């Protein structure tokens, strides 16, 4: 096992050596969740991976990371409805 303080020091050292902007380790968690949601990963899956007690907490925290999902949902339903109609009318 690695002591949390030793891990924190190593993380800070690696960040400094890499030349990337300084972030907290917790920011990696937030970035991972945000990228998963933007990639279209189901909110329930993201919530469970983060260990949140409820999906509503995940939505409250990361809901702003899902732009365009309303339009995507409408497009998918339209594809089922109109795509299905085109197939049956042939």
ZIPE-V446130 format. One record per residue. RES is the residue in one letter. OMEGA is omega in whole degrees, -180 to 180 (* if undefined). NEAR is the number of other C-alpha atoms within 10 Angstrom. D_LAST is the distance of its C-alpha to the last C-alpha in Angstrom with 1 decimal. Layout:
[[RES | OMEGA | NEAR | D_LAST] [RES | OMEGA | NEAR | D_LAST]]
//
This chain:
[[X | 179 | 3 | 64.5] [X | 178 | 7 | 64.8] [X | -178 | 7 | 66.7] [X | 180 | 9 | 64.6] [X | 178 | 9 | 67.1] [X | 178 | 10 | 67.2] [X | 179 | 12 | 63.4] [X | 179 | 14 | 63.5] [X | 179 | 11 | 66.1] [X | 179 | 12 | 64.2] [X | 179 | 15 | 61.0] [X | 179 | 16 | 63.0] [X | -180 | 11 | 64.6] [X | 177 | 13 | 61.4] [X | -179 | 16 | 59.9] [X | -179 | 13 | 63.0] [X | -176 | 9 | 63.1] [X | 179 | 10 | 59.5] [X | 178 | 8 | 60.0] [X | 178 | 9 | 56.9] [X | -179 | 7 | 57.3] [X | 176 | 12 | 59.2] [X | 174 | 12 | 57.2] [X | 178 | 11 | 58.0] [X | 180 | 13 | 56.7] [X | 178 | 8 | 54.9] [X | 177 | 11 | 53.0] [X | 178 | 11 | 51.3] [X | -180 | 11 | 49.9] [X | 180 | 14 | 48.6] [X | 179 | 11 | 47.0] [X | 180 | 13 | 45.3] [X | -179 | 21 | 43.8] [X | -180 | 19 | 42.8] [X | 178 | 13 | 41.1] [X | -180 | 17 | 39.2] [X | 178 | 21 | 37.9] [X | 178 | 16 | 36.9] [X | 178 | 10 | 35.1] [X | 177 | 11 | 33.0] [X | -179 | 13 | 35.0] [X | -177 | 11 | 34.6] [X | 178 | 19 | 37.6] [X | 179 | 15 | 38.6] [X | 179 | 13 | 39.0] [X | -180 | 20 | 41.0] [X | 180 | 19 | 43.1] [X | -180 | 13 | 44.0] [X | 179 | 10 | 44.9] [X | -179 | 14 | 47.2] [X | 179 | 11 | 48.8] [X | -179 | 13 | 48.2] [X | -179 | 10 | 49.0] [X | 176 | 11 | 45.9] [X | -179 | 16 | 42.6] [X | 177 | 14 | 43.9] [X | 179 | 12 | 46.8] [X | 179 | 19 | 44.5] [X | 178 | 16 | 42.4] [X | -176 | 9 | 45.6] [X | -172 | 12 | 46.9] [X | -176 | 17 | 43.8] [X | 179 | 14 | 41.3] [X | -178 | 11 | 42.0] [X | -175 | 15 | 40.7] [X | -180 | 17 | 37.1] [X | 177 | 11 | 36.2] [X | -177 | 9 | 32.6] [X | 177 | 13 | 31.4] [X | 180 | 9 | 30.4] [X | 179 | 9 | 28.1] [X | 179 | 12 | 26.7] [X | 179 | 11 | 26.1] [X | 179 | 10 | 24.3] [X | -179 | 12 | 22.1] [X | 179 | 12 | 21.3] [X | 179 | 11 | 20.4] [X | 179 | 12 | 18.2] [X | 179 | 13 | 16.3] [X | -177 | 11 | 15.8] [X | -174 | 11 | 14.9] [X | 176 | 12 | 12.8] [X | 178 | 12 | 11.4] [X | 179 | 11 | 10.5] [X | 180 | 11 | 8.9] [X | -178 | 11 | 6.7] [X | -178 | 8 | 5.8] [X | -178 | 8 | 5.5] [X | -179 | 6 | 3.8] [X | * | 5 | 0.0]]
//
